[in-house]
Amino acid sequence: MSGYGLEKQFHLSTILEKNLKEKGFDVNVINASVSGDTTSGGLNRLKWLLENRDIDIVILCLGANDMLRGIKPSLIKKNLNKILEILQERNITILLAGMLSQETLGIEYKNKFDSIYPELAKKFQISFLPFLLDGVALNVELNLDDGKHPNQKGIKIISKNLEIKLINILDK
């Protein structure tokens, strides 16, 4: 999550790192996202992002922009699958943060898209947060005026949701 429309101090990576450090974890959270990015863009940048970096955990939350553009769920799944393969080849622990499709794209699209994340989490046997925007999506008080991107309050909720999963990973 790139932090679209927010000052850096309110980006998810900043809030998440601060909260985890307050809980005693020695972490450095790097925001490698790009505003408007798709799974294809993430896949194309992945090897470069991993070069010369000692990365222990990746929170993978790509696919929402693909969905908003109506990209075929089969291509989204293929790209995410390849990303997960590359990360596992490098022995990087993964937290997959899922997304849910808007109903405006039709029930068939929604069903195919919504099944991507749980299927991949099961296939790769990785930690899984079913819906990154749980408790935030469609709540006008927690989103920017565009109705799609979380505001400062929304980011705090997303961070808390991720923290629960990350603490389980970090405690191992």
N, C-alpha and C positions, 0 to 999 in steps of 0.2 A: 504494500500500500504506500504510494508515493508521497502522500501528504498534500494532495491536491487542495489548493485554496487555503492552506494553513501555513503559519509561520513555522520555521524549523523546530522551535521549542515545543510545538504541539503535534509534531509528526509522531506516528505510531512508534517508530524505532526509538525515538528520544524518550517517550513516555515509558515504553516497555523496558528499556535499559535502566532508567531511573528507578522504576518500581522493583525490578529484579535485584538491583544493587542494594536497595533499601532492605530487601529480604535476605541479604548476605551473600548473594551470588556474584562472583567475579566474572562479569560478562561484558562484551563489547558488541552491541547490536548495530549491524551495518545495513543501511537502507539501500538495497541494490535495485529498487524498483524504478520504473520510468512511467511518468504520467501517461495514461492512455495505452499502456503496453498490452500486448497480446501474448498468447502462449508461443506463437511463432517468433516474436521479438525476444522473449525470454530465452527460448531455446538457442537462438542465434547468438546471444550474448553470453550464454552460460560458461563455455570453456574459457573465455576471456575473463569472466568474473572469478573463476576458480583458480586462475593462474597465480602462482606465487602468493597464495593466501592460505593460512592455516585455519580452515573453517571446520568447526565441530558440528554445528547444527544449522540447517536451513529451514526456514518457515516458507513453504511454497504456497503462495496465494495468487495464482494467475488463472485467468479464464473469464472473469467478469466482463472485461472489455470485448473479448471474443463474442460472448453471448449478446452483448448490446449491439454488436455489428452483425449478428445473425450468422456467424461462422458455424459451419456444420459441426455438431457435437463429435462426430467421428474424427475430425481433424484436431479438435481441441484435445480429445483423449489421446490421440497419437502423439501430439507434442508433449503433453504432460507425462505420458509414459516414457518418452525418450529422456526427458529431463530427470525423471526419477531413476531411470537406469544409470545415467551418468553420475548422479549423486551417490547412488549405492555402490557403483564401481569404485568410487573414491572413499568409501566407508564413512560417508557423512550421514549423521542422524537427521531424519526428516520429520517435520511436522507439516502435514498437509492440511491446509485450511480450505474447506470447501465453499462453494457458492451455490446458490439456487437461481434458477431461471425465472424471469418475469413471465407471467401468464400471457402477456400480449403476443408472444411469439408462437402461441398455439400449444395445445396439450402434448402433441407428439414431440415437438422440440423440447418442451419442458421436461418430459419424462426421460428423454435421452440425455439431456444435459445434466439433470439432477442425479442421474445414476453414475456419472463419470467418477466423482470423487470417492464415494464409498467403495466402488469397484476397485479403483486404483489403491486405496488404502488397504483393502483386503489382499489384493494381489501382491503388493510390496511389503505387507505386514509392518506398516508404519503408523506412528501416532496420527490421530485424525481429529480435527475440529470440524464437525459436519457443516456449520454455516458461519463463516467469518463475521458476518454482519448480524448475528443473532442478537435480538434485543435492540437493534439500531435501525435496520432497514425499515423504510416507510414511516418512520417516526420523525415528524417535521421538527421536533425540538432537538433531535440528535443529528440532523443532517444540514448541510449547506443549502442555500436557496435552490440549487439544481435538483435537490431531492435524491441524489445518487451518492454523493460523497459525504462521509461523516464530518461533523464539526468537532470542536474540542471535547464536548461532552460525550459524543459518540465514540471518539477515539479512546477515551478512558474506559468505556465499557468493553470495547474490542480488546484493549490491552489486558483487562482483567480476565476475559475469556481465554486469551492466549496464555496468560501467566499460569493458569491452572494446569494446562497441558505441559507447558515448558518446565514448570517446577517438578512435575513427575519425571520428565526426561533428565533434568539437571541433578536430581537427587539420586539417580542410578550410579 
